[in-house]
Each structure stands twice: as C-alpha cells, then as structure tokens.
Amino acid sequence: MSATIVLREARPDVEPGLGALRGYLHDVIGRMHGRPATEDEVEAFGVESPDDGLVPPDGTFVVAVEDGGAAVGCVGLRWRGPGVPPDAAEIKRMWSAHEVRGLGVGKLLLDEVVRLAREAGCARLVLDSRADLIEARTLYERAGFVEVEPYNDNPHAQVWYALDLL
C-alpha cells in the first residue's frame, strides 16, 4: 500500500462514515442494476436505513481513511438486531474504493472486525452477500469463511457465510 490507511470507528450517518457508506451504496446499487447508481437511489436507501444498527450499542462501523482524510473503505459489525443469530455478530456494508482494490484495504477491514468480534466473545461471524461480488467473496473465503444455509431473509442476498471464532 503506497498511501497510509488508518482505521477508525465512525458513525455511518456523518462524515467520514457517511462518505464511505455512500461509496458502498453507489458500488452495490450500480452492480445490482448494471449501471451507475443514481443519487436518488442512494438517498432512498439512506432514508430507509440511516444507520442500519451499526452504532452503539447495537453495532459499530469502521472506516478506512487515507492520508488526506478521504474514506476508501468501510465495514459494519452488528452485535444484535433483526436477522442476527444469537451466538453471532454480523458483518455488514463491507466495501473498498476501486482505487485501493488489490492493496489490502479489504483484508485490513475484515481482520479488524474479526478482532472486534473475538474481543467481544462472539462464537462466530456471519454475513450475506451477492453472488456477483466476486472480489468480496474471494476475500471472505480466503479468511476462512464457509458458505452456510441462509440465516436471514435478506431479499438481495444470494450467498451466506459464517466463520467460527472459538
């Protein structure tokens, strides 16, 4: 990595977390529709789910910030909430900006939420993903996540993963 990347906890509804969340939404919505996401689509998601349970006490949100202060990645961790199994924490909103993909930012973020979940005493981590998010799925599988049966009813998910932490 050429730039220095710093991880910090942030709120997903104010900067720098908001910028990271918007980057995530532009990327995922664009992939779902096969075209760039519109501002209206991104805004609609924000109104529907402003923090998505990623603020204390229900969760946390970690942002990867470059030297200049620009958010280049994010990941959320929900300790509890709808669809989160009782013995697990759930990874949400994992993203790295196109310009830093392949530089280890995703692994840095994933390692951080694994560390946080272990420190909190969680038995396992779970996440859902879309089948077309190949880079993310490869990252999860390399980190030891295995495909499992669906643990939630997310209509956008096509693949579910778990990682035993004990």
BELVEN-V599729 format. One record per residue. N is the residue number from 1. RES is the residue in one small letter. PHI is phi in whole degrees, -180 to 180 (none if undefined). PSI is psi in whole degrees, 0 to 359 (NA if undefined). OMEGA is omega in degrees with one decimal (NA if undefined). Layout:
n | res | phi | psi | omega
N | RES | PHI | PSI | OMEGA
N | RES | PHI | PSI | OMEGA
//
This chain:
n | res | phi | psi | omega
1 | m | none | 127 | -178.7
2 | s | -83 | 319 | 178.5
3 | a | -86 | 154 | 174.7
4 | t | -84 | 127 | 179.4
5 | i | -110 | 131 | 178.2
6 | v | -118 | 135 | 175.2
7 | l | -97 | 136 | 174.9
8 | r | -149 | 148 | 176.4
9 | e | -74 | 141 | -177.7
10 | a | -149 | 168 | 172.2
11 | r | -90 | 142 | 179.6
12 | p | -78 | 357 | -177.2
13 | d | -110 | 5 | 173.8
14 | v | -140 | 160 | -178.9
15 | e | -66 | 147 | 1.1
16 | p | -84 | 353 | -179.3
17 | g | -61 | 321 | -179.3
18 | l | -63 | 318 | 178.2
19 | g | -62 | 319 | 178.3
20 | a | -66 | 315 | 179.8
21 | l | -62 | 320 | 178.3
22 | r | -65 | 321 | 175.6
23 | g | -60 | 315 | 177.3
24 | y | -58 | 310 | -176.8
25 | l | -63 | 317 | 177.6
26 | h | -59 | 317 | -178.6
27 | d | -66 | 307 | -174.3
28 | v | -69 | 315 | 179.6
29 | i | -64 | 320 | 177.5
30 | g | -60 | 317 | 178.2
31 | r | -66 | 321 | -178.9
32 | m | -63 | 323 | -175.9
33 | h | -99 | 353 | -179.9
34 | g | 70 | 26 | 179.9
35 | r | -160 | 164 | 178.0
36 | p | -59 | 140 | 176.9
37 | a | -68 | 147 | 175.6
38 | t | -89 | 159 | 176.2
39 | e | -61 | 323 | 178.8
40 | d | -62 | 320 | 179.0
41 | e | -66 | 318 | 179.2
42 | v | -66 | 316 | 178.9
43 | e | -63 | 320 | -179.6
44 | a | -61 | 320 | 177.8
45 | f | -64 | 317 | -179.7
46 | g | -61 | 323 | 178.5
47 | v | -71 | 320 | -177.9
48 | e | -70 | 326 | -172.9
49 | s | -146 | 71 | -170.8
50 | p | -62 | 320 | 178.4
51 | d | -126 | 352 | 174.5
52 | d | 51 | 31 | 179.4
53 | g | 73 | 17 | -176.7
54 | l | -100 | 29 | 175.4
55 | v | -129 | 151 | 179.6
56 | p | -58 | 144 | 6.3
57 | p | -91 | 358 | -175.2
58 | d | -83 | 339 | -177.1
59 | g | -172 | 188 | 177.3
60 | t | -146 | 160 | -178.5
61 | f | -133 | 126 | -178.0
62 | v | -114 | 133 | -178.7
63 | v | -116 | 138 | 172.3
64 | a | -94 | 122 | -176.0
65 | v | -119 | 133 | 177.0
66 | e | -80 | 169 | 178.1
67 | d | -41 | 310 | -175.0
68 | g | -77 | 0 | 177.8
69 | g | 97 | 358 | -179.9
70 | a | -78 | 135 | 176.7
71 | a | -75 | 126 | -179.5
72 | v | -120 | 7 | 177.9
73 | g | -179 | 165 | 177.7
74 | c | -162 | 162 | 172.6
75 | v | -158 | 141 | 176.7
76 | g | -111 | 157 | 178.1
77 | l | -137 | 118 | 178.2
78 | r | -102 | 126 | 178.1
79 | w | -81 | 330 | -178.1
80 | r | -158 | 165 | 179.2
81 | g | 140 | 177 | -179.1
82 | p | -57 | 128 | 176.5
83 | g | 85 | 354 | 179.9
84 | v | -89 | 118 | 179.2
85 | p | -59 | 148 | -174.4
86 | p | -61 | 332 | -177.6
87 | d | -98 | 12 | -171.1
88 | a | -132 | 166 | 165.2
89 | a | -115 | 151 | -175.6
90 | e | -115 | 130 | 175.5
91 | i | -83 | 133 | 179.0
92 | k | -136 | 153 | 169.3
93 | r | 58 | 40 | 177.6
94 | m | -75 | 128 | -176.6
95 | w | -159 | 144 | 166.5
96 | s | -134 | 144 | -177.5
97 | a | -66 | 149 | -178.8
98 | h | -53 | 320 | -174.5
99 | e | -69 | 346 | 178.6
100 | v | -115 | 4 | 179.3
101 | r | -65 | 138 | -178.1
102 | g | 88 | 359 | -177.9
103 | l | -104 | 4 | 176.3
104 | g | 96 | 5 | -179.5
105 | v | -66 | 317 | 178.8
106 | g | -61 | 316 | 178.5
107 | k | -64 | 319 | 177.5
108 | l | -59 | 314 | 179.3
109 | l | -66 | 316 | -179.7
110 | l | -64 | 316 | 177.4
111 | d | -59 | 323 | -179.2
112 | e | -67 | 316 | -179.7
113 | v | -72 | 330 | 174.1
114 | v | -64 | 316 | 178.3
115 | r | -61 | 313 | -179.5
116 | l | -61 | 318 | -179.9
117 | a | -66 | 319 | 177.7
118 | r | -63 | 314 | 179.3
119 | e | -59 | 326 | -179.5
120 | a | -81 | 355 | 177.9
121 | g | 83 | 19 | 179.3
122 | c | -69 | 142 | 178.6
123 | a | -77 | 330 | -179.2
124 | r | -160 | 164 | 173.6
125 | l | -113 | 143 | 175.8
126 | v | -130 | 159 | 174.3
127 | l | -160 | 157 | 172.4
128 | d | -120 | 156 | -176.0
129 | s | -150 | 172 | 173.1
130 | r | -97 | 149 | -179.0
131 | a | -63 | 330 | -176.5
132 | d | -82 | 356 | 178.4
133 | l | -87 | 66 | -172.6
134 | i | -60 | 316 | -178.0
135 | e | -61 | 316 | -179.8
136 | a | -66 | 315 | -179.1
137 | r | -62 | 321 | 177.3
138 | t | -64 | 317 | 178.0
139 | l | -59 | 313 | -179.1
140 | y | -62 | 314 | -177.6
141 | e | -65 | 321 | 177.1
142 | r | -65 | 332 | 179.5
143 | a | -84 | 359 | 176.8
144 | g | 103 | 0 | 176.6
145 | f | -68 | 143 | 177.7
146 | v | -123 | 149 | 177.7
147 | e | -67 | 139 | 179.3
148 | v | -133 | 171 | 174.6
149 | e | -65 | 153 | 178.7
150 | p | -55 | 134 | 176.5
151 | y | -108 | 356 | 177.4
152 | n | -143 | 180 | -179.0
153 | d | -114 | 34 | 179.1
154 | n | -60 | 116 | -176.3
155 | p | -69 | 344 | -179.1
156 | h | -93 | 347 | -177.7
157 | a | -82 | 145 | 177.0
158 | q | -128 | 345 | -178.7
159 | v | -140 | 138 | 178.7
160 | w | -122 | 142 | -178.0
161 | y | -130 | 158 | 173.2
162 | a | -144 | 152 | 175.1
163 | l | -134 | 119 | 175.9
164 | d | -74 | 133 | -177.3
165 | l | -105 | 348 | -177.9
166 | l | -91 | NA | NA
//
